[in-house]
Amino acid sequence: MAEENKQVEEVKGLVATLRSEFEKMEKGKVTASDFKTFQEKITADVGDIQTKMNRPPVAGQAEEKGDGIKPEIKALAKYMRKGILEPEEAKLLQVSDQTLGGYLAPPEYVRELIKGIVLFSPIRSIARVRSTSQESMELPKKTAASTARWGGELVTKTETTGIAFGIEKITPQEIYSLYKITKKMIEDSLFNIETEVQMDASEQQGKLEGTAFVSGTGVDQPEGFLSNAAVIAAKVAGAGGSGVLGVADIFSTFYSVPALYAANGSWLMNRLSEKACMLLKDTNNFYLWMPSLATGQPSTLLGRPIVSCPDMPNIGSNAYAVAFGDFSKAYTIVDRIQTEVQRLTELYAESGQVGVIVRRRVGGQVTLAEAIRVLQIQS
């Protein structure tokens, strides 16, 4: 807990320093070029600390069985004391040519793969997620409302019309990964290659579906909210300047969402867009963006959380760079099959390979467009 509090204080200190330097630039005490360089460094430091704060705890490495001493070390110690080794122990050691003054020494092999980070849009964390055992899911929807009337005590009442209903149909689409692994790799690798392949498929499929939830075409893949005609028709037109995100743009987007949705709303933008929000101030000279004040909690904009979404476009002319609203009402994800792994032992046997197919079926689309708004940066 002490470490977490320290990280929170570091973030607050860095942000305060950045804003102090920003105000110096506004007064002409610091050049714009120098401030930009300073801003790059501070925002990178803030991002690093927030990443650490939001990172789940890593389980401790498993201890070696028995007395905790690695078997190759025990084998080496035995050879040095007695000069003999059992066949199983000899396999653990590397033996060099004795005529060259060789030696026995066990190598250190780290049983951990070096893997780069996989960035994906966490739309699942804020959207409505459902499961189905059928080919598709149909959600009843009210498509039009009636109009009530005033009437006196003896006035003849007329029929109320206008109310209408419809159906939102979501069809899960298949997302898959096919790997071909040589039998020698499966037999000789110190890792469980098939498990690693499944983990890789899970990461890459998560990345691919996240992109589709943002900008998917809806053809053989989910429909992204940036591809929905109703969402685009209700877009907020930016007025911050050509290719620029302004303070008025943020307020316009926030207040274009009905209050009931805004109360549970989230901001979606990528990290570069969030960086642009860090120095925006209202007419009372208060900053709109506030850093996270607790471990695991996101930064906020106008009091609502910011969800970092790498698939959102960068700020630029006509770009839909920012979205805001209640995505649990606006967007629905339907899972048909969570994860299915199929092992193909015969199909590639002639080439000495084993096939592994990892597949899922998932669908997604906008089901209530009025709950979200997207901001189009001024051209």
PEGICOR-V110163 format. One record per pair of residues at least 4 apart in sequence whose ideal C-beta (glycine too) atoms are under 7 Angstrom apart, sorted by the first residue. I is the first residue (numbers start at 1). J is the second residue. D is the distance in whole Angstrom. If there is no record, write none. Layout:
# PEGICOR-V110163
i;j;d
I;J;D
I;J;D
This chain:
# PEGICOR-V110163
i;j;d
1;5;6
2;6;6
3;7;7
4;8;7
4;53;7
4;295;4
5;9;6
6;10;6
7;11;7
7;49;5
7;52;7
7;53;5
8;12;7
8;293;6
8;294;7
9;13;6
10;14;6
10;49;6
11;15;6
11;46;6
11;49;5
11;50;7
11;291;5
11;292;7
12;16;6
12;291;6
13;17;6
14;18;6
14;42;5
14;45;6
14;46;5
15;19;6
15;46;6
15;291;5
16;20;6
17;21;7
17;42;6
18;22;6
18;39;6
18;42;4
19;23;6
19;287;7
20;24;7
21;25;7
21;30;6
21;35;6
21;38;5
22;26;7
22;35;7
22;279;5
23;27;7
24;29;4
24;30;4
25;30;4
25;32;6
25;35;4
30;34;5
30;35;5
31;35;7
32;36;6
33;37;7
34;38;6
35;39;6
36;40;7
37;41;7
38;42;6
39;43;6
40;44;6
41;45;6
42;46;6
43;47;6
43;275;5
43;278;7
44;48;6
45;49;7
46;50;6
46;291;7
47;51;6
47;271;7
48;52;7
49;53;6
50;54;6
50;292;6
51;55;6
53;292;7
53;295;5
53;296;7
54;296;6
63;68;6
64;68;5
64;69;7
64;70;6
69;73;6
69;74;5
71;75;6
71;92;6
72;76;6
72;92;4
72;93;6
72;106;3
73;77;6
73;106;6
74;78;6
75;79;6
75;85;6
75;89;4
75;92;5
75;93;6
76;80;6
76;93;6
76;104;6
76;106;6
77;81;6
78;82;6
78;85;7
78;89;7
79;83;6
79;85;5
79;104;6
85;89;4
85;90;5
87;91;7
92;106;6
93;104;5
93;106;6
94;105;6
94;107;6
95;102;7
95;104;6
96;100;6
96;102;3
96;103;6
97;102;5
98;102;5
109;190;7
111;190;6
113;191;7
113;196;7
118;203;4
118;207;6
119;310;5
120;206;5
120;207;4
120;210;4
121;210;3
121;211;7
121;213;6
121;214;5
121;309;5
121;310;6
121;311;4
122;210;7
122;307;6
123;127;5
123;210;6
123;213;4
123;214;7
123;331;7
124;129;6
124;333;6
126;266;5
126;307;6
126;327;4
126;328;6
127;327;5
127;328;6
127;331;4
127;332;7
127;333;5
128;328;5
128;331;7
128;332;5
128;333;7
129;333;5
129;335;7
130;137;6
130;332;7
130;334;5
131;335;5
132;137;5
132;334;6
132;336;6
136;169;6
136;170;6
136;171;4
137;170;5
137;334;5
138;167;5
138;169;5
139;167;7
139;168;4
139;332;7
139;367;6
140;165;6
140;167;6
141;165;7
141;166;5
141;167;7
141;168;5
142;165;6
143;164;5
143;165;6
143;166;4
144;162;6
144;163;6
144;164;4
145;162;6
145;163;6
146;160;5
146;161;6
146;162;4
146;163;4
147;162;6
151;155;4
151;157;6
168;367;5
170;332;6
170;334;5
170;363;5
170;365;6
171;363;5
172;334;6
172;335;7
172;336;4
172;361;4
172;362;5
172;363;4
173;220;6
173;221;5
173;222;7
173;361;7
173;362;7
173;363;6
174;359;6
174;361;5
175;205;5
175;208;6
175;209;6
175;359;7
175;360;5
175;362;6
176;357;6
176;358;7
176;359;4
177;201;4
177;204;6
177;205;6
177;358;5
178;355;7
178;357;5
179;197;5
179;356;5
180;348;6
180;353;5
180;355;6
181;185;6
181;186;6
181;193;6
181;197;7
181;353;6
181;354;5
181;356;7
182;352;6
182;353;6
183;187;6
183;352;5
183;353;7
183;354;6
184;188;6
185;189;5
185;193;6
186;193;6
186;194;7
186;354;6
189;193;5
191;196;6
192;196;7
193;197;6
194;198;7
194;356;6
195;199;6
196;200;6
197;201;6
197;356;5
198;202;6
198;341;6
198;358;6
199;203;7
200;204;6
201;205;6
201;358;4
202;206;6
203;207;7
204;208;6
205;209;6
205;360;6
206;210;6
207;211;7
208;212;7
209;213;6
209;222;7
209;362;6
210;214;7
210;311;6
211;215;6
211;311;5
212;216;3
212;221;5
212;222;4
212;224;6
212;364;7
213;222;6
213;224;6
213;364;5
214;224;5
214;225;7
214;226;6
214;309;7
214;311;4
214;312;6
215;224;4
215;226;5
215;227;6
215;311;6
216;221;5
216;222;5
216;223;6
216;224;4
216;227;6
217;221;6
217;227;6
218;222;7
218;223;4
218;227;6
218;365;7
222;362;7
222;363;6
222;364;4
222;365;6
223;227;6
223;228;6
223;364;7
223;365;4
223;366;7
225;231;5
225;323;7
225;330;7
225;331;6
225;366;5
225;372;6
226;320;5
226;374;7
228;232;7
228;366;4
228;369;6
229;233;6
230;234;7
230;366;7
230;369;4
231;366;6
231;369;5
231;372;6
231;374;6
234;369;7
234;373;6
235;374;5
235;376;5
236;252;5
236;253;5
236;256;5
236;373;5
236;375;5
236;376;7
237;376;6
238;249;5
238;375;6
238;376;6
238;377;5
238;378;4
239;246;7
239;248;5
239;249;6
239;378;6
240;244;5
240;245;5
240;246;2
240;248;6
240;249;5
240;378;6
241;246;6
241;378;6
242;317;6
242;378;6
242;379;6
243;315;7
243;316;5
243;317;4
243;377;6
244;378;7
245;249;6
245;273;7
245;276;5
245;315;5
245;321;7
245;377;6
247;251;7
247;280;5
247;281;7
247;282;6
247;288;7
248;252;6
249;253;6
249;375;6
250;254;6
250;280;6
250;288;6
250;301;7
250;302;7
251;255;6
252;256;6
253;322;6
253;324;5
253;373;6
253;375;5
254;262;7
254;302;5
254;324;6
256;373;5
257;261;5
257;262;4
257;265;6
257;324;6
257;325;5
257;373;5
258;262;7
258;370;7
259;263;6
261;265;6
261;325;6
261;326;4
261;329;6
261;371;5
264;326;5
264;328;7
265;304;5
265;324;6
265;325;5
265;326;5
266;304;6
266;305;5
266;307;5
266;327;6
267;301;5
267;304;6
267;305;7
267;306;5
267;307;7
267;322;7
267;324;5
268;307;5
268;309;5
268;312;6
268;323;4
269;273;4
269;274;6
269;306;7
269;309;6
269;312;5
269;321;6
269;322;5
270;308;7
270;309;6
270;310;5
270;312;5
270;314;7
271;275;6
271;308;6
272;276;7
272;314;6
272;315;7
273;277;7
273;312;7
273;315;5
273;321;5
273;322;6
274;306;6
274;308;7
276;315;6
277;288;7
277;289;5
277;301;6
278;289;5
280;287;7
280;288;5
280;289;6
281;285;5
281;286;6
281;287;5
281;288;7
282;286;5
282;288;6
288;301;6
288;302;6
289;299;6
289;301;5
290;299;6
290;300;5
291;299;5
292;297;5
292;298;6
292;299;5
293;297;7
298;305;4
298;306;5
298;307;7
299;306;5
300;304;6
300;305;6
300;306;7
301;306;6
312;321;6
313;319;4
313;320;6
313;321;5
314;319;7
314;321;7
315;319;6
315;321;5
315;377;6
316;377;6
317;377;6
317;379;5
318;376;6
318;377;6
318;379;5
319;377;5
320;374;5
320;375;7
320;376;6
321;375;7
321;377;5
322;375;4
323;372;6
323;374;5
324;372;7
324;373;6
325;330;6
325;371;5
325;372;3
325;373;6
326;330;6
326;371;5
327;331;5
327;372;6
329;368;5
329;371;4
330;366;6
330;367;7
330;368;5
330;369;7
330;371;4
330;372;4
331;364;7
331;366;6
331;367;7
332;364;7
332;365;7
332;367;5
333;362;7
333;364;4
334;362;7
334;363;5
334;364;7
335;362;5
336;361;4
336;362;7
337;360;6
337;361;5
338;360;6
339;358;7
339;360;6
340;359;5
341;356;7
341;358;5
342;357;4
343;354;7
343;356;6
344;348;6
344;354;7
344;355;3
344;357;7
345;349;7
345;354;6
347;355;6
348;353;4
348;354;7
348;355;5
